[in-house]
Amino acid sequence: MSVREAVIVGAVRTPVGRRGGALSRWHPVDLLGQTLRALVERTGVEPALIEDVIAGCVLQQEQQSGNLARHAVLAAGLPESVPAVTVDRQCGSGQQAVSFAAQAVMAGTHDLVIACGVESMSQVPMPPAMAPGAPLGPQYSPHELARYDGGLMAQGASSELLNERSGFSRDALDAFSARSHQRAWAASRAGRFTAQTVPLPSDPADPASPLVDTDEGIREHVDPAKMASLKAVFAANGRTTAANSSQLSDGAAALLIADREFAERRGLIPRARFRALSVAAGDPVVQFTAVLDATRNALIRSGLTTNDIDLFEVNEAFAGVPLLFKREFGIDDNQLNVNGGSIAIGHPLGSTGARMLTDLLCELERSGGSTGLQTICEATGTANTTIIELITGSSA
């Protein structure tokens, strides 16, 4: 059997809106549907050739219930013959959708798949059980709770364990957060996100309403004194605040993934290949360390070292996570989250993995880099890592 190579043909994303902000009136199905439509239009792919749509979404209830992916396919006007499925690997759901799509192509079960993600945290808010100080939700069974003798907690509380055990000071966390805004603002002003962005009217019922075409949560100026004055959210004497955590947001992103030979026969341009796909799991109490194991696994499978990677994207769920990654692997600061991350841009849970990979792909193309690594921590101690490599001579 010939070796099949999964490649990225196209990648787009919406701007990321603040919760209750510019995109808050968009139904999540339509938010994703418009993204799927833009992906098809920009790549020029024949929609009937799409064999599956895999969408990440975390809060699968209310407007995001009932296999949201299939509803988005229909809302996008894609052929009724296009199937779809919704997956949940918490914050890494969009990245897991990409992995499933690439694996299907590599395995030979599909030639062309869309991997995507969406979350409207305006229309489908986080449940009370995920709020600071709230008891754990009903998804935690008596046997699971007994195994950890009451030690399980929500991610925010776990971030304080990470801060304490890793020795991350409040000043270090705040400084990294300010850096995220500074880099994201510079990238946005320089137009680095423009080509990948799907502009949307602020009122979905009025195409003439003001256009949303930039990420809403990025701050041009961050006041260090004001940042330092914020109270810790998850512990009385803690270090995690609203400023050094990811923002609650609305957004969608999508990538078209194909077998390379199939893409070339159809006149589609392969932009990057997958060098490694990895998932790992670790301590569900301190929920953030699996990014290290997932990354080590991905490096081993790809035959690469960190010296071979040009750019690293580590999701900024909390500032301590990229700081942990940077220290563990000795990453140069100029290679890590070069255009900011979820602290500044925002974190629409199910879409972030697809948004980050879209950003990583486009930044590699812009900067002349070759290889990029992306990793995301996920609730209950899991993590995904993906390594991509640009294809020489490709063009967006």
C-alpha positions in Angstrom: 0.0 0.0 0.0 1.2 3.5 -0.8 1.8 5.9 2.1 -0.9 8.5 2.3 0.0 12.0 3.4 -2.6 14.2 5.1 -2.2 17.8 4.2 -3.8 21.1 5.1 -5.3 22.7 2.0 -7.1 25.7 3.6 -7.7 27.3 7.0 -9.9 30.2 8.1 -11.4 31.6 11.3 -13.8 34.2 12.5 -12.7 37.1 14.6 -12.9 36.2 18.2 -15.5 38.2 20.1 -15.8 38.9 23.7 -18.6 37.2 25.6 -21.6 39.5 25.3 -19.8 41.4 22.6 -19.6 41.8 18.8 -20.5 38.3 17.9 -22.9 37.5 20.8 -26.0 37.7 18.6 -24.7 34.9 16.3 -26.2 31.5 16.8 -23.3 29.1 17.1 -24.6 26.9 14.3 -24.5 29.9 11.9 -21.2 31.1 13.3 -19.7 27.8 12.3 -21.8 27.6 9.1 -20.4 30.9 7.8 -16.9 29.7 8.5 -17.5 26.4 6.6 -18.9 28.4 3.7 -15.9 30.7 3.6 -13.5 27.8 3.7 -15.2 26.1 0.7 -15.3 29.4 -1.2 -11.7 30.3 -0.6 -10.2 26.9 -1.4 -12.5 26.4 -4.4 -13.2 22.8 -3.4 -16.2 21.0 -4.8 -18.5 20.7 -1.7 -19.9 17.4 -2.8 -16.4 15.9 -2.4 -16.3 16.5 1.3 -16.7 13.2 3.1 -17.1 14.3 6.7 -17.1 17.4 8.9 -15.7 17.0 12.4 -16.4 19.8 14.8 -15.1 20.5 18.3 -17.5 21.9 20.8 -17.4 21.8 24.6 -20.7 23.1 26.0 -22.9 20.7 24.0 -26.2 21.9 25.3 -29.0 24.3 24.3 -28.0 26.0 21.0 -25.0 23.8 20.8 -26.8 20.5 21.3 -27.9 17.7 19.0 -24.8 17.3 16.9 -24.1 20.9 16.2 -21.7 20.0 13.3 -24.5 18.5 11.2 -26.7 21.6 11.8 -23.8 23.8 10.7 -23.3 21.9 7.5 -27.0 22.4 6.6 -26.9 26.1 7.7 -23.9 26.6 5.5 -25.8 25.4 2.4 -23.5 22.5 1.8 -24.9 19.4 0.1 -27.2 17.3 2.2 -24.8 14.4 1.4 -22.1 15.8 3.6 -22.1 14.1 7.0 -20.8 15.6 10.3 -20.0 14.8 13.9 -19.3 16.8 17.0 -16.5 15.9 19.4 -15.5 17.0 22.9 -12.0 16.9 24.2 -12.6 20.0 26.3 -10.3 22.9 25.4 -8.5 20.8 22.8 -11.7 19.9 20.9 -10.9 21.8 17.8 -7.4 20.3 17.7 -8.8 16.8 18.3 -11.1 17.4 15.3 -8.0 18.1 13.2 -6.3 14.9 14.5 -9.4 12.8 13.7 -9.6 14.3 10.2 -5.9 13.7 9.5 -6.1 10.2 10.8 -9.0 9.4 8.6 -7.1 10.6 5.6 -3.9 8.7 6.6 -5.9 5.6 7.1 -7.5 5.8 3.7 -11.1 5.9 4.8 -11.5 9.5 3.5 -9.8 11.7 1.0 -11.2 15.1 2.0 -12.4 16.2 5.5 -13.2 19.5 7.2 -12.0 19.8 10.8 -13.4 22.7 12.7 -14.6 24.0 16.0 -17.0 26.6 17.5 -18.1 28.0 20.8 -20.6 30.7 21.7 -19.9 31.5 25.3 -22.4 34.3 25.0 -25.3 32.1 24.0 -24.3 29.0 25.9 -22.6 30.2 29.1 -20.4 28.0 31.2 -22.5 26.1 33.8 -22.5 27.2 37.4 -20.4 24.1 38.4 -17.5 25.7 36.4 -17.6 29.0 38.3 -15.0 29.9 41.0 -15.7 28.1 44.3 -18.6 26.1 42.9 -18.9 22.4 43.8 -17.9 19.9 41.1 -20.6 19.1 38.5 -22.7 15.9 38.2 -20.4 14.4 35.6 -18.0 13.4 38.5 -19.1 10.0 39.7 -18.8 8.7 43.3 -16.1 6.2 42.3 -14.0 8.8 40.5 -14.3 11.2 43.4 -13.4 8.5 45.9 -10.3 7.5 43.8 -8.9 11.0 44.4 -10.2 11.4 48.0 -11.9 14.7 47.3 -8.9 16.2 45.5 -10.5 16.8 42.2 -11.3 20.5 41.4 -12.2 22.8 38.5 -9.4 24.0 36.3 -9.1 27.5 37.8 -8.4 26.0 41.2 -5.9 23.7 39.7 -4.1 26.6 38.1 -3.2 27.7 41.6 -1.7 24.3 42.3 0.4 24.7 39.2 1.5 28.2 40.2 2.5 27.0 43.7 4.3 23.8 42.7 6.1 25.5 39.8 7.0 28.7 41.7 5.3 31.1 39.3 5.0 34.5 40.9 2.1 36.9 40.4 4.5 39.3 38.7 5.6 36.6 36.2 2.0 35.6 35.4 1.0 39.2 34.9 4.0 40.0 32.8 3.3 37.1 30.4 -0.3 38.2 30.1 0.8 41.8 29.2 3.1 40.2 26.6 0.2 38.3 25.1 -1.7 41.5 24.5 1.3 43.4 23.2 2.1 40.7 20.7 -1.5 40.2 19.6 -2.0 43.9 19.2 1.2 44.2 17.1 0.1 41.2 14.9 -3.4 42.6 14.4 -2.2 46.1 13.5 0.3 44.6 11.1 -2.5 42.6 9.4 -1.1 39.2 10.2 -4.6 37.8 10.9 -6.3 39.5 7.9 -6.0 36.8 5.3 -7.3 34.0 7.5 -10.2 36.0 9.0 -13.9 35.6 7.9 -15.4 39.1 8.5 -19.0 38.9 9.8 -21.7 41.5 10.3 -22.3 42.2 14.0 -26.1 41.6 13.4 -26.6 38.3 11.7 -30.0 39.5 10.5 -28.6 42.7 9.0 -25.8 42.3 6.4 -25.4 46.1 6.5 -24.6 46.2 10.2 -21.1 47.1 11.3 -18.5 44.5 10.2 -16.6 42.5 12.8 -13.2 41.8 11.3 -10.7 41.9 14.2 -10.4 40.1 17.5 -12.3 42.0 20.1 -10.5 41.1 23.3 -7.0 42.4 22.4 -5.9 45.5 24.4 -3.6 48.1 22.9 -2.5 49.2 26.3 -2.2 47.1 29.4 -1.9 49.0 32.7 0.5 47.0 34.9 -0.8 48.7 38.1 -4.4 47.9 37.3 -3.5 44.4 36.4 -1.6 44.0 39.7 -4.6 45.4 41.6 -7.0 42.6 40.5 -8.0 40.0 43.1 -7.2 36.4 42.7 -10.3 34.5 41.4 -9.8 30.9 42.7 -8.0 31.3 46.0 -7.9 34.0 48.7 -4.2 34.4 48.5 -3.8 33.1 44.9 -2.1 34.4 41.8 -4.6 33.5 39.0 -6.7 36.5 38.0 -9.1 37.4 35.2 -6.1 39.3 33.6 -3.7 36.3 33.5 -6.3 33.8 32.3 -7.9 33.2 29.0 -11.0 35.2 28.0 -14.5 33.8 27.6 -15.3 34.3 24.0 -17.3 33.5 20.8 -15.7 32.2 17.6 -15.2 29.5 15.0 -12.4 28.1 12.8 -12.1 25.5 10.1 -9.4 23.6 8.2 -9.7 21.6 5.0 -7.6 18.4 5.2 -7.0 16.1 2.3 -4.9 13.3 1.0 -2.0 15.0 -0.8 -2.3 13.1 -4.1 -6.1 13.6 -4.1 -5.6 17.3 -3.5 -3.1 17.7 -6.3 -5.4 15.9 -8.7 -8.2 18.2 -7.9 -6.2 21.4 -8.3 -6.1 22.1 -4.5 -2.8 23.4 -3.1 -1.3 21.5 -0.1 0.1 24.0 2.3 1.4 21.9 5.1 1.8 18.2 6.1 1.3 16.6 9.5 4.5 15.4 11.1 3.0 14.1 14.4 -0.3 13.8 16.2 -0.3 13.1 19.9 -2.6 12.9 22.9 -1.6 12.2 26.5 -3.1 12.2 29.9 -1.7 12.8 33.4 -2.7 14.0 36.9 -6.3 15.1 36.9 -5.8 17.2 40.0 -3.0 19.4 38.6 -4.6 19.3 35.2 -1.9 21.0 33.0 1.2 18.8 32.9 0.1 16.5 30.1 1.2 19.1 27.5 4.7 18.0 28.4 4.1 14.3 27.8 2.0 14.9 24.7 4.9 17.1 23.3 7.5 14.5 24.1 5.5 11.8 22.4 5.0 14.0 19.3 8.7 14.8 19.1 9.6 11.1 19.4 7.1 10.1 16.7 8.2 12.8 14.3 11.9 12.2 14.9 12.4 15.8 15.7 13.8 17.8 18.6 12.8 21.2 19.9 15.7 22.6 17.9 13.9 21.6 14.7 10.8 23.6 15.6 10.5 27.1 14.4 7.4 28.2 16.2 5.6 26.9 19.3 1.9 27.6 20.1 0.9 26.7 23.7 -2.7 27.6 24.6 -2.8 30.3 27.2 -5.6 28.8 29.3 -3.8 30.3 32.2 -0.4 32.1 32.0 1.3 29.3 34.0 0.8 26.7 31.3 3.0 28.4 28.6 5.5 29.4 31.3 5.7 25.7 32.4 6.2 24.6 28.8 8.9 27.3 28.1 10.9 26.3 31.2 10.6 22.6 30.6 11.8 22.6 27.0 14.1 25.7 27.1 12.1 27.5 24.4 13.3 30.8 23.2 10.8 33.5 24.0 10.9 34.7 20.4 9.5 31.3 19.2 6.6 31.0 21.7 3.2 32.4 21.0 4.7 35.1 18.8 1.3 36.7 17.9 -0.1 36.4 21.4 -2.6 33.8 22.5 -5.9 33.1 24.3 -5.2 35.6 27.1 -5.4 38.4 24.6 -7.3 36.9 21.6 -9.8 34.9 23.6 -10.7 31.2 24.1 -14.0 30.1 22.5 -13.4 26.6 24.0 -14.3 24.3 21.1 -12.8 26.4 18.4 -9.4 27.4 19.9 -7.5 24.4 18.7 -8.5 25.0 15.1 -8.0 28.8 15.5 -4.4 28.2 16.9 -3.5 25.9 14.0 -4.8 28.4 11.5 -2.7 31.1 13.1 0.3 28.8 13.3 0.1 27.8 9.6 -0.3 31.4 8.4 2.6 32.6 10.6 4.9 29.9 9.3 4.1 31.0 5.8 4.5 34.7 6.6 7.8 34.4 8.6 9.5 31.9 6.3 9.6 29.2 9.0 9.2 25.5 8.2 7.9 23.6 11.2 5.5 24.4 14.0 4.3 22.7 17.2 1.0 23.3 18.9 -0.2 22.0 22.2 -3.3 22.5 24.4 -4.1 21.4 28.0 -7.5 20.1 28.7 -9.8 19.6 31.7 -9.2 16.4 33.8 -5.5 16.3 32.7 -5.4 15.5 29.0 -3.5 17.3 26.2 -3.1 17.3 22.5 0.1 18.1 20.5 0.3 18.6 16.7 3.4 19.2 14.6 3.0 20.5 11.1 5.6 21.2 8.4 5.1 23.6 5.4 5.3 22.1 2.0 7.9 23.8 -0.1 6.5 25.7 -3.0 3.0 25.8 -1.6 1.0 29.1 -1.6 -2.1 30.2 0.3 
